[in-house]
Amino acid sequence: MNLTSQKSAEPLRSTDWITLFLCGDVMTGRGIDQVLPHPSDPVIHEDYMKDARGYVEIAEKVNGPIPRSVAPAYIWGDTLDELERMEPDLRIINLETSITQSDDYWKEKGINYRMHPENIDCIAAAKIDVCSLANNHVLDWGYAGLKETLETIKKAKIRGTGAGMDLEEAESPAIVEIKEKGRVIVFAFGSPTSGVPLDWSASKKRPGVNWLKNFSDDSVQRILKKVKEVKGGGDVVVASIHWGRNWGYNTPREETDFAHQLIDKAGVDIIHGHSSHHVKGIEVYRDKLILYGCGDFLNDYEGIGGYEYYRADLGLMYFASIDPSTGRLIKLVMTPTQIKHFRVNRTSKDDALWLANTLNREGERFNTGVELDEDNLLTLSWY
């Protein structure tokens, strides 16, 4: 593939650009919650497992002992130094767990994630600015669990978006002022294609998530209306969307068409897609970044077999530099990571190469590719 490289002689971080850190699902509940300083009651209600500590034991059988009562920063591992080195202006994650002591689990769900509220320091330890909450685990412990999740995040001075105690709150974006650069406006949406139940959709009188019924033009117009209410000159709009299947590299045509329409019609500048347990192809459409699937960034799946082909233990830290005057992507640099011992680590050269080959293979349909440098960093090229 003959790509025109977008790498520049300019430094990664310019005084005129807004650089965002984005990643996939951060799942700090269940097994990971059990090794944090304030573990929840370990009782869970799965067919496969009845005690969350069982997931810790599975991981330890594969990779050795995992410490208990770890410091809040432990789970981020090598990424904290990388975040400090790359100096993003804003840090955005999909936080895929309920943060609550509620025992009112959603009985039809089958899998229920929760983290003890006193463990919120583990999110604050990475200086996360915005948490997308429109996903298929935020209501795992009922409406009381959602209420406590929202309260806990707010108390920690972290912005949440995509869920609320009513539709107005769930639809409201997180708006962050980047000093002397502009604003970043983050909307979050949960699609039923990722397993977000209809019953979880927020309404005027019901708590829930900002539910994305479908990928129709009506949905585009609904988002356009919300964007127009808040977007001004110099604002960068991010649509963080929990969509699609957990496994598989195929990107359905309806997703690509919808992403394009959000950019063409709704004023969205970046699509932050997640739900897939592994990284997927990247597109740059009309100079706007589309991440179709960021993969899992942190989970407790260590030692669970069945989908080894996809290397779900490997992830990426996405550092996207954007021109705020146009929303145009200037540069995308990615740091390869691996989940091991319930923490995020820098990968080996071989694993970084595996990710590079995967992104090149899956990016071919989108006319994108990556180059791997001597520091194991990946830089996106496109035409």
N, C-alpha and C positions, 0 to 999 in steps of 0.2 A: 504494500500500500504506500503510495507516494503522498505523504502528508507534509503540509507546510507547517513547520514548527512555530509555535507561538511563544517560545522562550525568547527572552530579551536580555540585553546587556544591563538593563536596569535591575536594581535590587528587588527581592521578592516583595518587600513592603515599601510602598511609596507613600509619601505624605498626602497624596491626593486619592489614593485607593482606599476602599474599605475591604479588609481581609476578614473573612468569616472562617471559623472552625466549625465543621459539620461532621457528624458521624452517624452510624446506624443505631440500632437498638441498644440501650443501656438497661439491662435487666438486673437490678440489684436486689430483687426479692428472692424468696425461697432459699436455695443453698447458700448464696452469697450473703444474704441477711444473717444466716446462722454463724458466719465467721466474723461478723462485725461486732463492735463492742456491746450492742444491745439487741440480741437476737429475739425475734418474735416467738410466740408459742409455735413449736415445730409441727404441730398437727396440720396436715393438708388432706385433701379429699380427692385424690386421684385414684384411678384404677391401678396404676402402676406403682404408686408410692404413697404411703400414709404419713411419713415423717420427713420433713425437709432436710434433716441431717443425713438422710440416705443419699442425697445428691453430693454431699461433701465426701462421703465414703466412696462413692463410685469414682469421683475425680481422683481421690488419693490412691486408689488401686492402680490407676494408670500412670500418674505422674509423681506420686510420693506425697508426703505430709503437707498439709496446708495449715498454717498457724491459725489459732483462734483469738478472738478479741483483738483483731488487727487494728492498727491505726486507721482513721477514716481515709487517709490518702493511699492506703495500701492497694486498693483495687485498681487505681490508675497506673501504678507501676511506672514504666518508662515514659508514659505520655506526659507526665507533669513537666519533666525537663524539656520535652519537645514543644509543649505549649508555650513555655517561657521563651524558648529559642525562637519560635516562629512569630510570637507576639501578635496573635490575631486580635482584631478590634472587638470581636463578639464571638461567644462560644454557645453553640446551639446543639442540643441532643434530643433524641426521642427517648423519653423516660418511660419505660414500659413496665411499670409496676404500680400497685397501690401502696400508699404510705400510710399505714393505719394499724391500730390495735383492734379494729372491728373483727368480730368472729362471724359476721353475717355474710358468709361467702355466697357467691352467685351459683346456685345449685345446679343449674343446667349447663354450666360452663365446662366442667371437667378438669381444668387446670387453673389454679388460683395463685397469683403472685402477690406477695406483700412484703414490705420492708417496715421495720419498726420506725416510728417517727423520730425517735432519738438517734437514729442512724443517718439523718438528713445531712449531717456533717460530711458524709462521704461524697455527696454531690457538691456541696459548697467547697470541698477541698480542691476541686478542679476549677474553681471560679466559673462555674457554668452560669451563663446569663439567662438563657431561655430554655425551657423544657417544653417540647411538644407533648401533649397529653392525649391527643386524639388517637388512641390505639385500642387494641383488643385485650388489654389487661388492667386499665386504669379503674374499672368498676368491678374487678374480680371479687372485692369484699363489700359490694353493695353501695347504696347511696351514702350511708354513714362513712364508709371507707373513702368514697370520693370527696366528701366534705372535709374529712381530716387530711386527705392528700393536698387539697387546695390550700387549706389553712397552714399546713406544715411548710409548703413551698413558699407561701407568702411571708411567713414568719422568718424564713431563712433569707429573705430578700432576693429570691429567684423568681423570675417571671414565668408563669405558666400560660399556655394558650391551647385552645382546642377542646377544653372541657370546662364545665361550670355548673352552678346550681340552677341555672335556667339557660334558655337558648341565647339570650343576649350576652351572657358571660361567656358561653362556649364559643360563640362566633367572634368575640372580641380578640383582636390581635395583640401580641406583645410588641410594644413600640419602644425602641431604644435609640437614644441620641448618642451618636458617635462624635465626640468633641471636634469641632472645626472641620467635620467631614460631611455630615448629613445624618439621616435616620435610617435604621433598619426596621422594617415592619414585618412581623412573622405571624402568618395565619397557619393554623393546623386543622387538618381534616382526616377523618377516619372512614375508610371505605369498607363496605360489606365484603368486598373481594379479599380482604385480609382477615376476615372473621369477626369484624365488629358487628355485634347483633343490632337489629332494628330496635330492640327494646332499650338499647343504650343511647338512642338519639335524644338529645336535649330538646325540650319544647318550652313554651312560655311558662308552663307550670311544673315541668319535670327536669330534674338534674340529668346530666349526661354529656355526651361528646358532640362535637361539631360534625355531624354525620353527613357523609357525602353519598347521597342516594344512588347516584349513577354518574356516568361520564357524559351526560347529554349537554346540549346547548343550554338547557334550562339551568343546569348546574354552573356552567360557565357564566351565564348572566347573573346568577346569584352571587358568585364570587366577584364579578366585575362591580356590582353594586357596592359591596363591602369595601373593595379596594378604593373605589372612587371617593368614598366617604373620608378616607384618611390619607391617601397618597398625594404628596406634593412634589415639587421640583427637588431633585437631589435625594429622594427617598428610594431605597432599595427594598423591594417586596419579595419575601420568601414564602412559598407555599410548601409547607411540610405535610406530606401526604403518606398515610399508612395505607398501603394498597398492595394487592397481588398475593400470590401464593408464597409459602415459605421456601419452596424448593423449585429450582428450574430456571434456566437462563432466558427462556423465551419472554419477550416483552410484548404483550398483546397490542394489537393495532389500536384498540380503543384507548389504551393508556398513552401511547405516543400521540394520537390525535388530540386527546384531552390536554396533554402537556403543551402541545403546540398552540391550542386554542387559548389556554391561559396566558401564554406569552403574546399571541397575536391580538387578543381581544380584551383580556381582563387586567392587563397591566402588571402581570407577575414577571419578575426578573430571574428568579431561581426556583427550580423544582427540587425539593429535598425529599426524595422518595425512600421509603423504608418498609420493611416487613419481611423481605427475603432474608433467610439466615446466612446468606453469602453475598459477596459483591456481584453486581451485575454491570452491564455495559453503560457507558456514559455518552451522552449526546450534547453537542453544542448547536442549538438551533437559533439562527439569526443572532448569533453571538451571545445567547443566553444559555446558562448551564442547566442541564437536566440530569440529575442523578436518579436513575430508575430504581436502584436498590443498593443501599449503602452497606448491607450486611449487618450481622450482629457485631457490636463493639465489645460488649461484655455480657456474659451469661453464665449459667451453671451447668451447661451441657457437656462439660469436660468428661470424657470417658463413655459417653452415650454413643453407641454405634448406629450404623444404618445408612448414613449419607456421606461417607468419607470422601467420595468423589468430589464433592463441592468444597471441601476444606473450610467448613464453617468456623474453624478456630482462627482463621485468618481474616483480618479486617483492614480498614484504612482510616487514617486521619485525613480528612479533606480540608485543605487550606485554599479557599477560593478568593482571589483578589478581584474586586469589582470596581468599575468606574461608576461612582454614584450619580454622575450627571446623565448617564445613559442606561445604567444597569448592565452594561456590557462586561462579559468575562474578559479579564486581562490575562490571568494566569491561574492554573490549578496545579498545585503541588500536593502530593499524597505521601504520607508516611505509612509504610506497611507495619501491621501489628499482629500479634498472636495472643490468644487467651491461653494462659497456663497458670496453674495454682491460683485460679480465681482472680487473676490480675492481668492487666494489659501490658505486653512486653514488645519491644522491637523484635522484628523477625530476623531469621538468618538470611544470608544472601540467596540461598536456594529458594526459600519461601517467597522472598521478594520477587525473584524471577518468575516463580509460579504465578503470582498475582499479575505481574506485567504481561505474561503470555495470555492469561485469562482476559485481561482488559483489552489487549490487542485483538484477540479472537472475537470477543463479544462487541468490541467497538467498531469492527469493520463495517457492519451494516449502517453505523451512524457516522462513518468517515472520521473516526477518532482513533487515536493510538497513544501509547505512552512510551517514554524513554526512562530506563533505569540508570541512575548515576552511581558513582563510586560510594556514595553515602547511603545507598539503598533507598533513595527517594525517587518517586515516580513523578514525571512532569507530563501533563496532557498536551497533545498536539491535535489540531483539527483543521479541516478546510471545508 
